[in-house]
Amino acid sequence: MSQVLVTGAAGRIGTVLRGGLPERGWAVRSLDVVPMTDTRPGEEQVVADTTDLTAMEDAVAGVSAVVHLAGIATESTWPAISHANIEGTYCVLEAARRAGVSRVVLASSNHATGYTPRPDGGLLREVDAPPRPDTYYGVSKAAMEALGSLYVDRYGMDVVCLRIGSAFAEPTTVRHLSTWLSPGDQVRLVDAALRAPAPGFAVVWGVSANTRNWWDLTAARALGYEPADDAEVFASALVEAYGEPDLADPVHARVGGEYTLAQFDAENVEPPLPGGDIAPGSGAER
Ligand SMILES: NC(=O)c1ccc[n+]([C@@H]2O[C@H](COP(=O)([O-])OP(=O)(O)OC[C@H]3O[C@@H](n4cnc5c(N)ncnc54)[C@H](O)[C@@H]3O)[C@@H](O)[C@H]2O)c1
């Protein structure tokens, strides 16, 4: 059985993958700065910081691929974001290169291109949405994609960047009706990114088969991703509570939604708490 290192394994998406990847034939080595108390039989655990290159060289030894989720998953201060998300991604890719691990899946985000406007009609392809970050967080995801591209072109690795939409148990806003990535589809998408034959450098949206999608899934499907869920089953309750989305509202007219609004200006951003956590209430990726 091939083993995959999952960084940020204690987090929301990591916890979903630790449950789902073994059912698809992957042995999981789970890495996080936070110890996990819920590891499953056969799951290895590493407590380490992705910004520690030596620790990452140890962590990748013997695996066939890395799924890199670790980092700050929302807006924060530049020092915090650049260290955890950019330095951390460099260390993961460099450790993989040194160990000869040629496949890395990177958790990018829609916020790498958050200021990209909704097209007048039709679906938005990744090639029509180059980096256009909406926050320091989005800059770190654009840098993540750039680092991935470098390691493919210079070292011949395979790096798949997933521009994840809203990865939650259920959609909780009307924007999520277009951006939701269900737990089951998180597993399907990562599994496809791990198995796609020779993808080279790929950037794909990470959303479910939502009726209201406006991000084109053609490239993700070409990797082998077959989404099974649709946020529309939650639509009537959300629309009743919040109303139909106004497509002229920037929240619905730009890829990054509310991250493009003034509430995410630098002076409104919470600094990380000692230990690296984000202050409660500052909001997760949405
Ligand atoms: N959840 C979403 O909707 C969404 C959307 C787009 C992108 N993403 C990206 O997917 C990834 C996972 O998201 P999530 O929602 O599970 O986030 P999360 O905050 O629940 O989990 C992140 C995990 O990373 C760990 N971590 C942080 N810094 C670390 C470091 N330096 N070394 C080791 N571990 C570290 C944290 O302890 C945490 O367990 C993130 O990179 C995030 O930016 C998430």
Ligand as a Chemical Component Dictionary entry (heavy atoms), coordinates in Angstrom:
data_LIG
# 
_chem_comp.id                   LIG 
_chem_comp.type                 NON-POLYMER 
_chem_comp.pdbx_formal_charge   0 
_chem_comp.three_letter_code    LIG 
# 
loop_
_chem_comp_atom.comp_id 
_chem_comp_atom.atom_id 
_chem_comp_atom.alt_atom_id 
_chem_comp_atom.type_symbol 
_chem_comp_atom.charge 
_chem_comp_atom.model_Cartn_x 
_chem_comp_atom.model_Cartn_y 
_chem_comp_atom.model_Cartn_z 
_chem_comp_atom.pdbx_ordinal 
LIG N1  N1  N 0  -11.494 24.784 4.526  1  
LIG C1  C1  C 0  -11.617 25.501 3.392  2  
LIG O1  O1  O 0  -12.726 25.878 3.000  3  
LIG C2  C2  C 0  -10.410 25.827 2.565  4  
LIG C3  C3  C 0  -10.578 26.535 1.368  5  
LIG C4  C4  C 0  -9.464  26.842 0.588  6  
LIG C5  C5  C 0  -8.206  26.417 0.989  7  
LIG N2  N2  N 1  -8.074  25.748 2.151  8  
LIG C6  C6  C 0  -6.723  25.354 2.564  9  
LIG O2  O2  O 0  -6.723  23.980 2.911  10 
LIG C7  C7  C 0  -5.809  23.749 3.975  11 
LIG C8  C8  C 0  -6.527  23.065 5.127  12 
LIG O3  O3  O 0  -7.630  23.862 5.506  13 
LIG P1  P1  P 0  -8.478  23.534 6.818  14 
LIG O4  O4  O 0  -9.805  24.176 6.647  15 
LIG O5  O5  O -1 -8.384  22.084 7.140  16 
LIG O6  O6  O 0  -7.657  24.379 7.884  17 
LIG P2  P2  P 0  -7.472  24.125 9.464  18 
LIG O7  O7  O 0  -7.112  25.445 10.049 19 
LIG O8  O8  O 0  -8.639  23.391 10.019 20 
LIG O9  O9  O 0  -6.215  23.146 9.509  21 
LIG C9  C9  C 0  -4.901  23.592 9.295  22 
LIG C10 C10 C 0  -3.994  22.701 10.130 23 
LIG O10 O10 O 0  -2.637  23.086 9.873  24 
LIG C11 C11 C 0  -1.923  23.009 11.098 25 
LIG N3  N3  N 0  -0.754  23.880 10.988 26 
LIG C12 C12 C 0  -0.734  25.235 10.889 27 
LIG N4  N4  N 0  0.533   25.667 10.773 28 
LIG C13 C13 C 0  1.329   24.555 10.770 29 
LIG C14 C14 C 0  2.714   24.334 10.663 30 
LIG N5  N5  N 0  3.563   25.388 10.514 31 
LIG N6  N6  N 0  3.189   23.083 10.701 32 
LIG C15 C15 C 0  2.345   22.022 10.856 33 
LIG N7  N7  N 0  1.005   22.162 10.975 34 
LIG C16 C16 C 0  0.509   23.404 10.918 35 
LIG C17 C17 C 0  -2.908  23.467 12.155 36 
LIG O11 O11 O 0  -2.527  22.998 13.446 37 
LIG C18 C18 C 0  -4.211  22.842 11.643 38 
LIG O12 O12 O 0  -4.434  21.567 12.228 39 
LIG C19 C19 C 0  -5.226  25.115 4.332  40 
LIG O13 O13 O 0  -3.974  25.268 3.672  41 
LIG C20 C20 C 0  -6.232  26.080 3.773  42 
LIG O14 O14 O 0  -5.647  27.335 3.446  43 
LIG C21 C21 C 0  -9.126  25.441 2.963  44 
# 
loop_
_chem_comp_bond.comp_id 
_chem_comp_bond.atom_id_1 
_chem_comp_bond.atom_id_2 
_chem_comp_bond.value_order 
_chem_comp_bond.pdbx_ordinal 
LIG N1  C1  SING 1  
LIG C1  O1  DOUB 2  
LIG C1  C2  SING 3  
LIG C2  C3  SING 4  
LIG C2  C21 DOUB 5  
LIG C3  C4  DOUB 6  
LIG C4  C5  SING 7  
LIG C5  N2  DOUB 8  
LIG N2  C6  SING 9  
LIG N2  C21 SING 10 
LIG C6  O2  SING 11 
LIG C6  C20 SING 12 
LIG O2  C7  SING 13 
LIG C7  C8  SING 14 
LIG C7  C19 SING 15 
LIG C8  O3  SING 16 
LIG O3  P1  SING 17 
LIG P1  O4  DOUB 18 
LIG P1  O5  SING 19 
LIG P1  O6  SING 20 
LIG O6  P2  SING 21 
LIG P2  O7  DOUB 22 
LIG P2  O8  SING 23 
LIG P2  O9  SING 24 
LIG O9  C9  SING 25 
LIG C9  C10 SING 26 
LIG C10 O10 SING 27 
LIG C10 C18 SING 28 
LIG O10 C11 SING 29 
LIG C11 N3  SING 30 
LIG C11 C17 SING 31 
LIG N3  C12 SING 32 
LIG N3  C16 SING 33 
LIG C12 N4  DOUB 34 
LIG N4  C13 SING 35 
LIG C13 C14 SING 36 
LIG C13 C16 DOUB 37 
LIG C14 N5  SING 38 
LIG C14 N6  DOUB 39 
LIG N6  C15 SING 40 
LIG C15 N7  DOUB 41 
LIG N7  C16 SING 42 
LIG C17 O11 SING 43 
LIG C17 C18 SING 44 
LIG C18 O12 SING 45 
LIG C19 O13 SING 46 
LIG C19 C20 SING 47 
LIG C20 O14 SING 48 
# 
